[in-house]
Amino acid sequence: MRKEKIEFDSPVDALVSIAKRLCIYENKYRMTSEEFSNKYFNGKLDDSVDFVEWANDYQHFIALRQDIEGQLRNVA
């Protein structure tokens, strides 16, 4: 598996991009990313390439969202 580095102009742009990828997985596997994450990290799903990438994307999405929310709280 080859990693590719993508740079974004802002954290919001990155969040939107990851959200779009999450949506593709959610539609393909017919479950929300939160449901998937609970099953995956409780060992109820295998370590297929899609699932590993989905898990990484979801963790990245959560971290970015928390960072953006923190920045917004500091502005207010």
PQR file with spaces between the fields and no chain letter, atoms N, CA, C, O and H, PARSE charges and radii, in Angstrom:
ATOM       1  N    MET     1       0.855   -1.171    0.000 -0.4000 1.5000
ATOM       2  CA   MET     1       0.000    0.000    0.000 -0.0000 2.0000
ATOM       3  C    MET     1       0.898    1.231    0.000  0.5500 1.7000
ATOM       4  O    MET     1       1.803    1.355    0.826 -0.5500 1.4000
ATOM       5  N    ARG     2       0.643    2.114   -0.911 -0.4000 1.5000
ATOM       6  CA   ARG     2       1.434    3.314   -1.055 -0.0000 2.0000
ATOM       7  C    ARG     2       0.741    4.507   -0.423  0.5500 1.7000
ATOM       8  O    ARG     2      -0.422    4.782   -0.718 -0.5500 1.4000
ATOM       9  H    ARG     2      -0.092    2.013   -1.582  0.4000 1.0000
ATOM      10  N    LYS     3       1.443    5.211    0.439 -0.4000 1.5000
ATOM      11  CA   LYS     3       0.885    6.391    1.087 -0.0000 2.0000
ATOM      12  C    LYS     3       1.074    7.597    0.194  0.5500 1.7000
ATOM      13  O    LYS     3       2.084    7.726   -0.498 -0.5500 1.4000
ATOM      14  H    LYS     3       2.388    4.987    0.679  0.4000 1.0000
ATOM      15  N    GLU     4       0.104    8.464    0.219 -0.4000 1.5000
ATOM      16  CA   GLU     4       0.186    9.691   -0.553 -0.0000 2.0000
ATOM      17  C    GLU     4      -0.089   10.845    0.387  0.5500 1.7000
ATOM      18  O    GLU     4      -1.035   10.800    1.173 -0.5500 1.4000
ATOM      19  H    GLU     4      -0.716    8.359    0.782  0.4000 1.0000
ATOM      20  N    LYS     5       0.735   11.881    0.308 -0.4000 1.5000
ATOM      21  CA   LYS     5       0.569   13.045    1.181 -0.0000 2.0000
ATOM      22  C    LYS     5      -0.210   14.115    0.432  0.5500 1.7000
ATOM      23  O    LYS     5       0.152   14.516   -0.674 -0.5500 1.4000
ATOM      24  H    LYS     5       1.503   11.917   -0.331  0.4000 1.0000
ATOM      25  N    ILE     6      -1.278   14.563    1.058 -0.4000 1.5000
ATOM      26  CA   ILE     6      -2.114   15.606    0.478 -0.0000 2.0000
ATOM      27  C    ILE     6      -2.073   16.802    1.423  0.5500 1.7000
ATOM      28  O    ILE     6      -2.269   16.653    2.629 -0.5500 1.4000
ATOM      29  H    ILE     6      -1.571   14.238    1.956  0.4000 1.0000
ATOM      30  N    GLU     7      -1.822   17.967    0.882 -0.4000 1.5000
ATOM      31  CA   GLU     7      -1.795   19.177    1.695 -0.0000 2.0000
ATOM      32  C    GLU     7      -3.049   20.009    1.424  0.5500 1.7000
ATOM      33  O    GLU     7      -3.520   20.105    0.291 -0.5500 1.4000
ATOM      34  H    GLU     7      -1.663   18.088   -0.098  0.4000 1.0000
ATOM      35  N    PHE     8      -3.576   20.606    2.495 -0.4000 1.5000
ATOM      36  CA   PHE     8      -4.787   21.410    2.399 -0.0000 2.0000
ATOM      37  C    PHE     8      -4.495   22.832    2.830  0.5500 1.7000
ATOM      38  O    PHE     8      -3.552   23.081    3.581 -0.5500 1.4000
ATOM      39  H    PHE     8      -3.193   20.529    3.416  0.4000 1.0000
ATOM      40  N    ASP     9      -5.295   23.753    2.362 -0.4000 1.5000
ATOM      41  CA   ASP     9      -5.124   25.164    2.709 -0.0000 2.0000
ATOM      42  C    ASP     9      -5.556   25.465    4.141  0.5500 1.7000
ATOM      43  O    ASP     9      -5.074   26.418    4.754 -0.5500 1.4000
ATOM      44  H    ASP     9      -6.061   23.551    1.752  0.4000 1.0000
ATOM      45  N    SER    10      -6.458   24.655    4.666 -0.4000 1.5000
ATOM      46  CA   SER    10      -6.943   24.898    6.027 -0.0000 2.0000
ATOM      47  C    SER    10      -7.398   23.575    6.645  0.5500 1.7000
ATOM      48  O    SER    10      -7.660   22.606    5.932 -0.5500 1.4000
ATOM      49  H    SER    10      -6.849   23.881    4.168  0.4000 1.0000
ATOM      50  N    PRO    11      -7.490   23.542    7.978 -0.5600 1.5000
ATOM      51  CA   PRO    11      -8.018   22.341    8.640  0.2800 2.0000
ATOM      52  C    PRO    11      -9.454   22.029    8.219  0.5500 1.7000
ATOM      53  O    PRO    11      -9.849   20.864    8.182 -0.5500 1.4000
ATOM      54  N    VAL    12     -10.224   23.050    7.907 -0.4000 1.5000
ATOM      55  CA   VAL    12     -11.613   22.833    7.474 -0.0000 2.0000
ATOM      56  C    VAL    12     -11.633   22.109    6.130  0.5500 1.7000
ATOM      57  O    VAL    12     -12.443   21.206    5.923 -0.5500 1.4000
ATOM      58  H    VAL    12      -9.903   23.996    7.937  0.4000 1.0000
ATOM      59  N    ASP    13     -10.748   22.502    5.221 -0.4000 1.5000
ATOM      60  CA   ASP    13     -10.653   21.813    3.927 -0.0000 2.0000
ATOM      61  C    ASP    13     -10.295   20.342    4.126  0.5500 1.7000
ATOM      62  O    ASP    13     -10.847   19.466    3.461 -0.5500 1.4000
ATOM      63  H    ASP    13     -10.090   23.236    5.389  0.4000 1.0000
ATOM      64  N    ALA    14      -9.378   20.084    5.034 -0.4000 1.5000
ATOM      65  CA   ALA    14      -8.980   18.699    5.332 -0.0000 2.0000
ATOM      66  C    ALA    14     -10.159   17.930    5.911  0.5500 1.7000
ATOM      67  O    ALA    14     -10.397   16.781    5.538 -0.5500 1.4000
ATOM      68  H    ALA    14      -8.930   20.796    5.574  0.4000 1.0000
ATOM      69  N    LEU    15     -10.895   18.556    6.817 -0.4000 1.5000
ATOM      70  CA   LEU    15     -12.049   17.908    7.442 -0.0000 2.0000
ATOM      71  C    LEU    15     -13.100   17.541    6.402  0.5500 1.7000
ATOM      72  O    LEU    15     -13.663   16.447    6.443 -0.5500 1.4000
ATOM      73  H    LEU    15     -10.702   19.489    7.120  0.4000 1.0000
ATOM      74  N    VAL    16     -13.363   18.442    5.481 -0.4000 1.5000
ATOM      75  CA   VAL    16     -14.352   18.192    4.427 -0.0000 2.0000
ATOM      76  C    VAL    16     -13.897   17.030    3.545  0.5500 1.7000
ATOM      77  O    VAL    16     -14.702   16.169    3.190 -0.5500 1.4000
ATOM      78  H    VAL    16     -12.906   19.331    5.447  0.4000 1.0000
ATOM      79  N    SER    17     -12.637   17.002    3.197 -0.4000 1.5000
ATOM      80  CA   SER    17     -12.107   15.934    2.356 -0.0000 2.0000
ATOM      81  C    SER    17     -12.235   14.573    3.036  0.5500 1.7000
ATOM      82  O    SER    17     -12.640   13.593    2.410 -0.5500 1.4000
ATOM      83  H    SER    17     -11.983   17.702    3.485  0.4000 1.0000
ATOM      84  N    ILE    18     -11.893   14.521    4.299 -0.4000 1.5000
ATOM      85  CA   ILE    18     -11.996   13.258    5.041 -0.0000 2.0000
ATOM      86  C    ILE    18     -13.461   12.857    5.201  0.5500 1.7000
ATOM      87  O    ILE    18     -13.795   11.677    5.095 -0.5500 1.4000
ATOM      88  H    ILE    18     -11.564   15.317    4.807  0.4000 1.0000
ATOM      89  N    ALA    19     -14.329   13.826    5.453 -0.4000 1.5000
ATOM      90  CA   ALA    19     -15.760   13.531    5.588 -0.0000 2.0000
ATOM      91  C    ALA    19     -16.306   12.899    4.312  0.5500 1.7000
ATOM      92  O    ALA    19     -17.142   11.998    4.372 -0.5500 1.4000
ATOM      93  H    ALA    19     -14.058   14.784    5.539  0.4000 1.0000
ATOM      94  N    LYS    20     -15.838   13.367    3.164 -0.4000 1.5000
ATOM      95  CA   LYS    20     -16.274   12.786    1.890 -0.0000 2.0000
ATOM      96  C    LYS    20     -15.816   11.333    1.778  0.5500 1.7000
ATOM      97  O    LYS    20     -16.576   10.474    1.331 -0.5500 1.4000
ATOM      98  H    LYS    20     -15.159   14.100    3.116  0.4000 1.0000
ATOM      99  N    ARG    21     -14.568   11.057    2.184 -0.4000 1.5000
ATOM     100  CA   ARG    21     -14.084    9.664    2.145 -0.0000 2.0000
ATOM     101  C    ARG    21     -14.876    8.786    3.106  0.5500 1.7000
ATOM     102  O    ARG    21     -15.209    7.646    2.781 -0.5500 1.4000
ATOM     103  H    ARG    21     -13.950   11.755    2.547  0.4000 1.0000
ATOM     104  N    LEU    22     -15.177    9.316    4.285 -0.4000 1.5000
ATOM     105  CA   LEU    22     -15.960    8.552    5.253 -0.0000 2.0000
ATOM     106  C    LEU    22     -17.337    8.218    4.685  0.5500 1.7000
ATOM     107  O    LEU    22     -17.845    7.114    4.881 -0.5500 1.4000
ATOM     108  H    LEU    22     -14.907   10.242    4.549  0.4000 1.0000
ATOM     109  N    CYS    23     -17.922    9.150    4.000 -0.4000 1.5000
ATOM     110  CA   CYS    23     -19.246    8.954    3.401 -0.0000 2.0000
ATOM     111  C    CYS    23     -19.216    7.808    2.386  0.5500 1.7000
ATOM     112  O    CYS    23     -20.163    7.025    2.303 -0.5500 1.4000
ATOM     113  H    CYS    23     -17.510   10.047    3.840  0.4000 1.0000
ATOM     114  N    ILE    24     -18.146    7.713    1.627 -0.4000 1.5000
ATOM     115  CA   ILE    24     -18.012    6.620    0.654 -0.0000 2.0000
ATOM     116  C    ILE    24     -17.993    5.275    1.373  0.5500 1.7000
ATOM     117  O    ILE    24     -18.685    4.342    0.965 -0.5500 1.4000
ATOM     118  H    ILE    24     -17.377    8.348    1.695  0.4000 1.0000
ATOM     119  N    TYR    25     -17.204    5.173    2.440 -0.4000 1.5000
ATOM     120  CA   TYR    25     -17.169    3.923    3.214 -0.0000 2.0000
ATOM     121  C    TYR    25     -18.535    3.619    3.835  0.5500 1.7000
ATOM     122  O    TYR    25     -18.993    2.477    3.806 -0.5500 1.4000
ATOM     123  H    TYR    25     -16.642    5.931    2.771  0.4000 1.0000
ATOM     124  N    GLU    26     -19.181    4.644    4.397 -0.4000 1.5000
ATOM     125  CA   GLU    26     -20.477    4.442    5.040 -0.0000 2.0000
ATOM     126  C    GLU    26     -21.515    3.918    4.052  0.5500 1.7000
ATOM     127  O    GLU    26     -22.299    3.030    4.387 -0.5500 1.4000
ATOM     128  H    GLU    26     -18.809    5.572    4.421  0.4000 1.0000
ATOM     129  N    ASN    27     -21.522    4.455    2.857 -0.4000 1.5000
ATOM     130  CA   ASN    27     -22.453    3.981    1.833 -0.0000 2.0000
ATOM     131  C    ASN    27     -22.105    2.570    1.374  0.5500 1.7000
ATOM     132  O    ASN    27     -22.992    1.737    1.186 -0.5500 1.4000
ATOM     133  H    ASN    27     -20.885    5.176    2.585  0.4000 1.0000
ATOM     134  N    LYS    28     -20.830    2.306    1.196 -0.4000 1.5000
ATOM     135  CA   LYS    28     -20.391    0.995    0.727 -0.0000 2.0000
ATOM     136  C    LYS    28     -20.717   -0.110    1.729  0.5500 1.7000
ATOM     137  O    LYS    28     -21.172   -1.187    1.342 -0.5500 1.4000
ATOM     138  H    LYS    28     -20.109    2.982    1.349  0.4000 1.0000
ATOM     139  N    TYR    29     -20.487    0.153    3.019 -0.4000 1.5000
ATOM     140  CA   TYR    29     -20.672   -0.874    4.046 -0.0000 2.0000
ATOM     141  C    TYR    29     -21.944   -0.693    4.866  0.5500 1.7000
ATOM     142  O    TYR    29     -22.192   -1.451    5.803 -0.5500 1.4000
ATOM     143  H    TYR    29     -20.118    1.027    3.335  0.4000 1.0000
ATOM     144  N    ARG    30     -22.740    0.292    4.524 -0.4000 1.5000
ATOM     145  CA   ARG    30     -24.053    0.525    5.132 -0.0000 2.0000
ATOM     146  C    ARG    30     -24.031    0.599    6.667  0.5500 1.7000
ATOM     147  O    ARG    30     -24.815   -0.049    7.359 -0.5500 1.4000
ATOM     148  H    ARG    30     -22.539    0.908    3.762  0.4000 1.0000
ATOM     149  N    MET    31     -23.101    1.414    7.159 -0.4000 1.5000
ATOM     150  CA   MET    31     -23.062    1.718    8.594 -0.0000 2.0000
ATOM     151  C    MET    31     -22.344    3.050    8.766  0.5500 1.7000
ATOM     152  O    MET    31     -21.537    3.450    7.928 -0.5500 1.4000
ATOM     153  H    MET    31     -22.463    1.941    6.597  0.4000 1.0000
ATOM     154  N    THR    32     -22.650    3.724    9.859 -0.4000 1.5000
ATOM     155  CA   THR    32     -21.984    4.993   10.121 -0.0000 2.0000
ATOM     156  C    THR    32     -20.537    4.733   10.518  0.5500 1.7000
ATOM     157  O    THR    32     -20.173    3.615   10.884 -0.5500 1.4000
ATOM     158  H    THR    32     -23.306    3.399   10.540  0.4000 1.0000
ATOM     159  N    SER    33     -19.733    5.759   10.443 -0.4000 1.5000
ATOM     160  CA   SER    33     -18.334    5.623   10.840 -0.0000 2.0000
ATOM     161  C    SER    33     -18.226    5.334   12.336  0.5500 1.7000
ATOM     162  O    SER    33     -17.325    4.617   12.770 -0.5500 1.4000
ATOM     163  H    SER    33     -20.029    6.667   10.146  0.4000 1.0000
ATOM     164  N    GLU    34     -19.136    5.888   13.112 -0.4000 1.5000
ATOM     165  CA   GLU    34     -19.132    5.616   14.551 -0.0000 2.0000
ATOM     166  C    GLU    34     -19.446    4.138   14.821  0.5500 1.7000
ATOM     167  O    GLU    34     -18.775    3.501   15.634 -0.5500 1.4000
ATOM     168  H    GLU    34     -19.868    6.471   12.760  0.4000 1.0000
ATOM     169  N    GLU    35     -20.462    3.596   14.143 -0.4000 1.5000
ATOM     170  CA   GLU    35     -20.787    2.165   14.291 -0.0000 2.0000
ATOM     171  C    GLU    35     -19.597    1.298   13.859  0.5500 1.7000
ATOM     172  O    GLU    35     -19.224    0.342   14.538 -0.5500 1.4000
ATOM     173  H    GLU    35     -21.007    4.114   13.483  0.4000 1.0000
ATOM     174  N    PHE    36     -19.017    1.657   12.717 -0.4000 1.5000
ATOM     175  CA   PHE    36     -17.867    0.917   12.222 -0.0000 2.0000
ATOM     176  C    PHE    36     -16.736    0.934   13.247  0.5500 1.7000
ATOM     177  O    PHE    36     -16.157   -0.105   13.562 -0.5500 1.4000
ATOM     178  H    PHE    36     -19.319    2.434   12.165  0.4000 1.0000
ATOM     179  N    SER    37     -16.432    2.111   13.759 -0.4000 1.5000
ATOM     180  CA   SER    37     -15.324    2.256   14.703 -0.0000 2.0000
ATOM     181  C    SER    37     -15.533    1.381   15.939  0.5500 1.7000
ATOM     182  O    SER    37     -14.606    0.713   16.400 -0.5500 1.4000
ATOM     183  H    SER    37     -16.903    2.955   13.503  0.4000 1.0000
ATOM     184  N    ASN    38     -16.747    1.390   16.466 -0.4000 1.5000
ATOM     185  CA   ASN    38     -17.045    0.550   17.636 -0.0000 2.0000
ATOM     186  C    ASN    38     -16.824   -0.924   17.327  0.5500 1.7000
ATOM     187  O    ASN    38     -16.224   -1.644   18.124 -0.5500 1.4000
ATOM     188  H    ASN    38     -17.499    1.932   16.092  0.4000 1.0000
ATOM     189  N    LYS    39     -17.303   -1.371   16.182 -0.4000 1.5000
ATOM     190  CA   LYS    39     -17.128   -2.781   15.804 -0.0000 2.0000
ATOM     191  C    LYS    39     -15.665   -3.097   15.534  0.5500 1.7000
ATOM     192  O    LYS    39     -15.154   -4.119   15.994 -0.5500 1.4000
ATOM     193  H    LYS    39     -17.791   -0.786   15.534  0.4000 1.0000
ATOM     194  N    TYR    40     -14.993   -2.233   14.798 -0.4000 1.5000
ATOM     195  CA   TYR    40     -13.615   -2.482   14.403 -0.0000 2.0000
ATOM     196  C    TYR    40     -12.692   -2.557   15.622  0.5500 1.7000
ATOM     197  O    TYR    40     -11.900   -3.491   15.746 -0.5500 1.4000
ATOM     198  H    TYR    40     -15.408   -1.403   14.425  0.4000 1.0000
ATOM     199  N    PHE    41     -12.796   -1.580   16.512 -0.4000 1.5000
ATOM     200  CA   PHE    41     -11.901   -1.539   17.663 -0.0000 2.0000
ATOM     201  C    PHE    41     -12.293   -2.526   18.758  0.5500 1.7000
ATOM     202  O    PHE    41     -11.546   -2.709   19.720 -0.5500 1.4000
ATOM     203  H    PHE    41     -13.440   -0.822   16.411  0.4000 1.0000
ATOM     204  N    ASN    42     -13.452   -3.161   18.625 -0.4000 1.5000
ATOM     205  CA   ASN    42     -13.829   -4.248   19.532 -0.0000 2.0000
ATOM     206  C    ASN    42     -13.556   -5.609   18.901  0.5500 1.7000
ATOM     207  O    ASN    42     -13.985   -6.633   19.433 -0.5500 1.4000
ATOM     208  H    ASN    42     -14.059   -3.013   17.845  0.4000 1.0000
ATOM     209  N    GLY    43     -12.853   -5.630   17.780 -0.4000 1.5000
ATOM     210  CA   GLY    43     -12.426   -6.877   17.154 -0.0000 2.0000
ATOM     211  C    GLY    43     -13.512   -7.619   16.405  0.5500 1.7000
ATOM     212  O    GLY    43     -13.366   -8.811   16.136 -0.5500 1.4000
ATOM     213  H    GLY    43     -12.505   -4.798   17.348  0.4000 1.0000
ATOM     214  N    LYS    44     -14.600   -6.943   16.061 -0.4000 1.5000
ATOM     215  CA   LYS    44     -15.708   -7.608   15.373 -0.0000 2.0000
ATOM     216  C    LYS    44     -15.598   -7.531   13.852  0.5500 1.7000
ATOM     217  O    LYS    44     -16.437   -8.079   13.137 -0.5500 1.4000
ATOM     218  H    LYS    44     -14.718   -5.974   16.280  0.4000 1.0000
ATOM     219  N    LEU    45     -14.556   -6.845   13.356 -0.4000 1.5000
ATOM     220  CA   LEU    45     -14.320   -6.746   11.924 -0.0000 2.0000
ATOM     221  C    LEU    45     -12.857   -7.092   11.638  0.5500 1.7000
ATOM     222  O    LEU    45     -11.995   -6.960   12.507 -0.5500 1.4000
ATOM     223  H    LEU    45     -13.874   -6.399   13.937  0.4000 1.0000
ATOM     224  N    ASP    46     -12.593   -7.532   10.417 -0.4000 1.5000
ATOM     225  CA   ASP    46     -11.232   -7.921   10.067 -0.0000 2.0000
ATOM     226  C    ASP    46     -10.366   -6.698    9.738  0.5500 1.7000
ATOM     227  O    ASP    46     -10.829   -5.559    9.793 -0.5500 1.4000
ATOM     228  H    ASP    46     -13.293   -7.639    9.711  0.4000 1.0000
ATOM     229  N    ASP    47      -9.127   -6.956    9.401 -0.4000 1.5000
ATOM     230  CA   ASP    47      -8.172   -5.892    9.091 -0.0000 2.0000
ATOM     231  C    ASP    47      -7.965   -5.736    7.591  0.5500 1.7000
ATOM     232  O    ASP    47      -6.832   -5.630    7.120 -0.5500 1.4000
ATOM     233  H    ASP    47      -8.750   -7.881    9.356  0.4000 1.0000
ATOM     234  N    SER    48      -9.061   -5.723    6.846 -0.4000 1.5000
ATOM     235  CA   SER    48      -8.946   -5.509    5.403 -0.0000 2.0000
ATOM     236  C    SER    48      -8.405   -4.104    5.149  0.5500 1.7000
ATOM     237  O    SER    48      -8.458   -3.246    6.030 -0.5500 1.4000
ATOM     238  H    SER    48      -9.981   -5.809    7.229  0.4000 1.0000
ATOM     239  N    VAL    49      -7.895   -3.875    3.966 -0.4000 1.5000
ATOM     240  CA   VAL    49      -7.332   -2.576    3.623 -0.0000 2.0000
ATOM     241  C    VAL    49      -8.373   -1.474    3.806  0.5500 1.7000
ATOM     242  O    VAL    49      -8.070   -0.427    4.379 -0.5500 1.4000
ATOM     243  H    VAL    49      -7.852   -4.572    3.250  0.4000 1.0000
ATOM     244  N    ASP    50      -9.583   -1.696    3.328 -0.4000 1.5000
ATOM     245  CA   ASP    50     -10.646   -0.699    3.494 -0.0000 2.0000
ATOM     246  C    ASP    50     -10.870   -0.364    4.963  0.5500 1.7000
ATOM     247  O    ASP    50     -10.983    0.807    5.324 -0.5500 1.4000
ATOM     248  H    ASP    50      -9.828   -2.546    2.862  0.4000 1.0000
ATOM     249  N    PHE    51     -10.934   -1.373    5.801 -0.4000 1.5000
ATOM     250  CA   PHE    51     -11.229   -1.141    7.217 -0.0000 2.0000
ATOM     251  C    PHE    51     -10.083   -0.418    7.921  0.5500 1.7000
ATOM     252  O    PHE    51     -10.327    0.452    8.758 -0.5500 1.4000
ATOM     253  H    PHE    51     -10.842   -2.325    5.508  0.4000 1.0000
ATOM     254  N    VAL    52      -8.860   -0.758    7.602 -0.4000 1.5000
ATOM     255  CA   VAL    52      -7.714   -0.066    8.203 -0.0000 2.0000
ATOM     256  C    VAL    52      -7.716    1.399    7.784  0.5500 1.7000
ATOM     257  O    VAL    52      -7.513    2.285    8.614 -0.5500 1.4000
ATOM     258  H    VAL    52      -8.661   -1.465    6.923  0.4000 1.0000
ATOM     259  N    GLU    53      -7.945    1.654    6.498 -0.4000 1.5000
ATOM     260  CA   GLU    53      -7.985    3.037    6.015 -0.0000 2.0000
ATOM     261  C    GLU    53      -9.172    3.797    6.593  0.5500 1.7000
ATOM     262  O    GLU    53      -9.053    4.971    6.944 -0.5500 1.4000
ATOM     263  H    GLU    53      -8.110    0.933    5.824  0.4000 1.0000
ATOM     264  N    TRP    54     -10.305    3.134    6.690 -0.4000 1.5000
ATOM     265  CA   TRP    54     -11.493    3.772    7.269 -0.0000 2.0000
ATOM     266  C    TRP    54     -11.229    4.141    8.728  0.5500 1.7000
ATOM     267  O    TRP    54     -11.547    5.250    9.157 -0.5500 1.4000
ATOM     268  H    TRP    54     -10.402    2.180    6.405  0.4000 1.0000
ATOM     269  N    ALA    55     -10.657    3.226    9.476 -0.4000 1.5000
ATOM     270  CA   ALA    55     -10.356    3.490   10.886 -0.0000 2.0000
ATOM     271  C    ALA    55      -9.396    4.672   11.013  0.5500 1.7000
ATOM     272  O    ALA    55      -9.592    5.541   11.863 -0.5500 1.4000
ATOM     273  H    ALA    55     -10.399    2.325    9.127  0.4000 1.0000
ATOM     274  N    ASN    56      -8.371    4.708   10.182 -0.4000 1.5000
ATOM     275  CA   ASN    56      -7.427    5.829   10.222 -0.0000 2.0000
ATOM     276  C    ASN    56      -8.096    7.139    9.839  0.5500 1.7000
ATOM     277  O    ASN    56      -7.887    8.164   10.487 -0.5500 1.4000
ATOM     278  H    ASN    56      -8.212    4.002    9.492  0.4000 1.0000
ATOM     279  N    ASP    57      -8.899    7.103    8.788 -0.4000 1.5000
ATOM     280  CA   ASP    57      -9.615    8.316    8.371 -0.0000 2.0000
ATOM     281  C    ASP    57     -10.539    8.813    9.468  0.5500 1.7000
ATOM     282  O    ASP    57     -10.616   10.016    9.718 -0.5500 1.4000
ATOM     283  H    ASP    57      -9.069    6.270    8.262  0.4000 1.0000
ATOM     284  N    TYR    58     -11.240    7.899   10.126 -0.4000 1.5000
ATOM     285  CA   TYR    58     -12.182    8.307   11.159 -0.0000 2.0000
ATOM     286  C    TYR    58     -11.448    8.905   12.363  0.5500 1.7000
ATOM     287  O    TYR    58     -11.898    9.901   12.930 -0.5500 1.4000
ATOM     288  H    TYR    58     -11.177    6.922    9.923  0.4000 1.0000
ATOM     289  N    GLN    59     -10.341    8.311   12.748 -0.4000 1.5000
ATOM     290  CA   GLN    59      -9.563    8.867   13.865 -0.0000 2.0000
ATOM     291  C    GLN    59      -9.010   10.249   13.498  0.5500 1.7000
ATOM     292  O    GLN    59      -8.993   11.159   14.327 -0.5500 1.4000
ATOM     293  H    GLN    59      -9.975    7.502   12.287  0.4000 1.0000
ATOM     294  N    HIS    60      -8.562   10.394   12.257 -0.4000 1.5000
ATOM     295  CA   HIS    60      -8.064   11.686   11.794 -0.0000 2.0000
ATOM     296  C    HIS    60      -9.200   12.713   11.778  0.5500 1.7000
ATOM     297  O    HIS    60      -9.003   13.860   12.180 -0.5500 1.4000
ATOM     298  H    HIS    60      -8.575    9.655   11.584  0.4000 1.0000
ATOM     299  N    PHE    61     -10.386   12.307   11.317 -0.4000 1.5000
ATOM     300  CA   PHE    61     -11.556   13.179   11.296 -0.0000 2.0000
ATOM     301  C    PHE    61     -11.884   13.681   12.706  0.5500 1.7000
ATOM     302  O    PHE    61     -12.118   14.873   12.907 -0.5500 1.4000
ATOM     303  H    PHE    61     -10.546   11.375   10.991  0.4000 1.0000
ATOM     304  N    ILE    62     -11.900   12.774   13.668 -0.4000 1.5000
ATOM     305  CA   ILE    62     -12.228   13.152   15.050 -0.0000 2.0000
ATOM     306  C    ILE    62     -11.187   14.136   15.593  0.5500 1.7000
ATOM     307  O    ILE    62     -11.541   15.138   16.214 -0.5500 1.4000
ATOM     308  H    ILE    62     -11.711   11.806   13.505  0.4000 1.0000
ATOM     309  N    ALA    63      -9.910   13.849   15.357 -0.4000 1.5000
ATOM     310  CA   ALA    63      -8.847   14.727   15.849 -0.0000 2.0000
ATOM     311  C    ALA    63      -8.943   16.116   15.223  0.5500 1.7000
ATOM     312  O    ALA    63      -8.816   17.121   15.922 -0.5500 1.4000
ATOM     313  H    ALA    63      -9.622   13.035   14.852  0.4000 1.0000
ATOM     314  N    LEU    64      -9.166   16.176   13.918 -0.4000 1.5000
ATOM     315  CA   LEU    64      -9.312   17.473   13.248 -0.0000 2.0000
ATOM     316  C    LEU    64     -10.523   18.239   13.765  0.5500 1.7000
ATOM     317  O    LEU    64     -10.452   19.442   14.017 -0.5500 1.4000
ATOM     318  H    LEU    64      -9.270   15.359   13.350  0.4000 1.0000
ATOM     319  N    ARG    65     -11.630   17.527   13.918 -0.4000 1.5000
ATOM     320  CA   ARG    65     -12.856   18.174   14.396 -0.0000 2.0000
ATOM     321  C    ARG    65     -12.638   18.761   15.794  0.5500 1.7000
ATOM     322  O    ARG    65     -13.049   19.889   16.069 -0.5500 1.4000
ATOM     323  H    ARG    65     -11.687   16.550   13.713  0.4000 1.0000
ATOM     324  N    GLN    66     -11.988   17.991   16.676 -0.4000 1.5000
ATOM     325  CA   GLN    66     -11.727   18.472   18.030 -0.0000 2.0000
ATOM     326  C    GLN    66     -10.791   19.683   18.012  0.5500 1.7000
ATOM     327  O    GLN    66     -10.961   20.621   18.791 -0.5500 1.4000
ATOM     328  H    GLN    66     -11.654   17.075   16.453  0.4000 1.0000
ATOM     329  N    ASP    67      -9.811   19.651   17.121 -0.4000 1.5000
ATOM     330  CA   ASP    67      -8.882   20.771   17.001 -0.0000 2.0000
ATOM     331  C    ASP    67      -9.613   22.028   16.533  0.5500 1.7000
ATOM     332  O    ASP    67      -9.410   23.109   17.085 -0.5500 1.4000
ATOM     333  H    ASP    67      -9.673   18.889   16.488  0.4000 1.0000
ATOM     334  N    ILE    68     -10.447   21.887   15.533 -0.4000 1.5000
ATOM     335  CA   ILE    68     -11.212   23.032   15.012 -0.0000 2.0000
ATOM     336  C    ILE    68     -12.163   23.563   16.081  0.5500 1.7000
ATOM     337  O    ILE    68     -12.278   24.776   16.260 -0.5500 1.4000
ATOM     338  H    ILE    68     -10.612   21.009   15.085  0.4000 1.0000
ATOM     339  N    GLU    69     -12.846   22.664   16.795 -0.4000 1.5000
ATOM     340  CA   GLU    69     -13.759   23.093   17.856 -0.0000 2.0000
ATOM     341  C    GLU    69     -12.998   23.842   18.950  0.5500 1.7000
ATOM     342  O    GLU    69     -13.489   24.839   19.480 -0.5500 1.4000
ATOM     343  H    GLU    69     -12.752   21.679   16.650  0.4000 1.0000
ATOM     344  N    GLY    70     -11.802   23.362   19.287 -0.4000 1.5000
ATOM     345  CA   GLY    70     -10.980   24.035   20.292 -0.0000 2.0000
ATOM     346  C    GLY    70     -10.567   25.424   19.848  0.5500 1.7000
ATOM     347  O    GLY    70     -10.588   26.367   20.638 -0.5500 1.4000
ATOM     348  H    GLY    70     -11.403   22.552   18.857  0.4000 1.0000
ATOM     349  N    GLN    71     -10.195   25.550   18.591 -0.4000 1.5000
ATOM     350  CA   GLN    71      -9.815   26.867   18.053 -0.0000 2.0000
ATOM     351  C    GLN    71     -11.003   27.825   18.065  0.5500 1.7000
ATOM     352  O    GLN    71     -10.856   29.010   18.362 -0.5500 1.4000
ATOM     353  H    GLN    71     -10.179   24.784   17.949  0.4000 1.0000
ATOM     354  N    LEU    72     -12.180   27.295   17.739 -0.4000 1.5000
ATOM     355  CA   LEU    72     -13.380   28.143   17.747 -0.0000 2.0000
ATOM     356  C    LEU    72     -13.731   28.601   19.155  0.5500 1.7000
ATOM     357  O    LEU    72     -14.159   29.739   19.346 -0.5500 1.4000
ATOM     358  H    LEU    72     -12.299   26.332   17.498  0.4000 1.0000
ATOM     359  N    ARG    73     -13.558   27.740   20.132 -0.4000 1.5000
ATOM     360  CA   ARG    73     -13.833   28.120   21.526 -0.0000 2.0000
ATOM     361  C    ARG    73     -12.872   29.226   21.969  0.5500 1.7000
ATOM     362  O    ARG    73     -13.263   30.121   22.719 -0.5500 1.4000
ATOM     363  H    ARG    73     -13.210   26.815   19.978  0.4000 1.0000
ATOM     364  N    ASN    74     -11.629   29.170   21.511 -0.4000 1.5000
ATOM     365  CA   ASN    74     -10.635   30.173   21.907 -0.0000 2.0000
ATOM     366  C    ASN    74     -10.894   31.522   21.255  0.5500 1.7000
ATOM     367  O    ASN    74     -10.458   32.553   21.768 -0.5500 1.4000
ATOM     368  H    ASN    74     -11.312   28.443   20.902  0.4000 1.0000
ATOM     369  N    VAL    75     -11.597   31.524   20.134 -0.4000 1.5000
ATOM     370  CA   VAL    75     -11.908   32.772   19.431 -0.0000 2.0000
ATOM     371  C    VAL    75     -13.090   33.475   20.089  0.5500 1.7000
ATOM     372  O    VAL    75     -13.148   34.704   20.133 -0.5500 1.4000
ATOM     373  H    VAL    75     -11.951   30.687   19.717  0.4000 1.0000
ATOM     374  N    ALA    76     -14.017   32.692   20.592 -0.4000 1.5000
ATOM     375  CA   ALA    76     -15.258   33.248   21.149 -0.0000 2.0000
ATOM     376  C    ALA    76     -15.042   33.973   22.443  0.5500 1.7000
ATOM     377  O    ALA    76     -15.994   34.492   23.026 -0.5500 1.4000
ATOM     378  H    ALA    76     -13.969   31.694   20.556  0.4000 1.0000
